[in-house]
């Protein structure tokens, strides 16, 4: 089974990396770009066909390592 995990900075948390990218895009002439938020994208291959087990395991991975839940949100999708 494949898990796709998306981790993003929470809306109420300052994103200095996103602000830097926004500034760089503006300096390159892309003035139409508004707020930029930077995140992480991960693909995991899980050795299980049990969807509920996979959901529980990926959630545990996100909570323990893949996302800092104090300042980040995460979501994931399972396929297979």
Secondary structure as a PSIPRED ss2 file (coil, helix, strand):
# PSIPRED VFORMAT (PSIPRED V4.0)

   1 X C   1.000  0.000  0.000
   2 X E   0.000  0.000  1.000
   3 X E   0.000  0.000  1.000
   4 X E   0.000  0.000  1.000
   5 X E   0.000  0.000  1.000
   6 X E   0.000  0.000  1.000
   7 X E   0.000  0.000  1.000
   8 X E   0.000  0.000  1.000
   9 X E   0.000  0.000  1.000
  10 X C   1.000  0.000  0.000
  11 X C   1.000  0.000  0.000
  12 X C   1.000  0.000  0.000
  13 X C   1.000  0.000  0.000
  14 X C   1.000  0.000  0.000
  15 X C   1.000  0.000  0.000
  16 X H   0.000  1.000  0.000
  17 X H   0.000  1.000  0.000
  18 X H   0.000  1.000  0.000
  19 X H   0.000  1.000  0.000
  20 X H   0.000  1.000  0.000
  21 X H   0.000  1.000  0.000
  22 X H   0.000  1.000  0.000
  23 X H   0.000  1.000  0.000
  24 X H   0.000  1.000  0.000
  25 X H   0.000  1.000  0.000
  26 X H   0.000  1.000  0.000
  27 X H   0.000  1.000  0.000
  28 X C   1.000  0.000  0.000
  29 X C   1.000  0.000  0.000
  30 X C   1.000  0.000  0.000
  31 X C   1.000  0.000  0.000
  32 X C   1.000  0.000  0.000
  33 X C   1.000  0.000  0.000
  34 X C   1.000  0.000  0.000
  35 X C   1.000  0.000  0.000
  36 X C   1.000  0.000  0.000
  37 X C   1.000  0.000  0.000
  38 X C   1.000  0.000  0.000
  39 X E   0.000  0.000  1.000
  40 X E   0.000  0.000  1.000
  41 X E   0.000  0.000  1.000
  42 X E   0.000  0.000  1.000
  43 X E   0.000  0.000  1.000
  44 X E   0.000  0.000  1.000
  45 X E   0.000  0.000  1.000
  46 X C   1.000  0.000  0.000
  47 X C   1.000  0.000  0.000
  48 X C   1.000  0.000  0.000
  49 X C   1.000  0.000  0.000
  50 X C   1.000  0.000  0.000
  51 X H   0.000  1.000  0.000
  52 X H   0.000  1.000  0.000
  53 X H   0.000  1.000  0.000
  54 X H   0.000  1.000  0.000
  55 X H   0.000  1.000  0.000
  56 X H   0.000  1.000  0.000
  57 X H   0.000  1.000  0.000
  58 X H   0.000  1.000  0.000
  59 X H   0.000  1.000  0.000
  60 X H   0.000  1.000  0.000
  61 X H   0.000  1.000  0.000
  62 X H   0.000  1.000  0.000
  63 X H   0.000  1.000  0.000
  64 X H   0.000  1.000  0.000
  65 X H   0.000  1.000  0.000
  66 X H   0.000  1.000  0.000
  67 X C   1.000  0.000  0.000
  68 X C   1.000  0.000  0.000
  69 X C   1.000  0.000  0.000
  70 X C   1.000  0.000  0.000
  71 X C   1.000  0.000  0.000
  72 X E   0.000  0.000  1.000
  73 X E   0.000  0.000  1.000
  74 X E   0.000  0.000  1.000
  75 X E   0.000  0.000  1.000
  76 X E   0.000  0.000  1.000
  77 X E   0.000  0.000  1.000
  78 X E   0.000  0.000  1.000
  79 X E   0.000  0.000  1.000
  80 X C   1.000  0.000  0.000
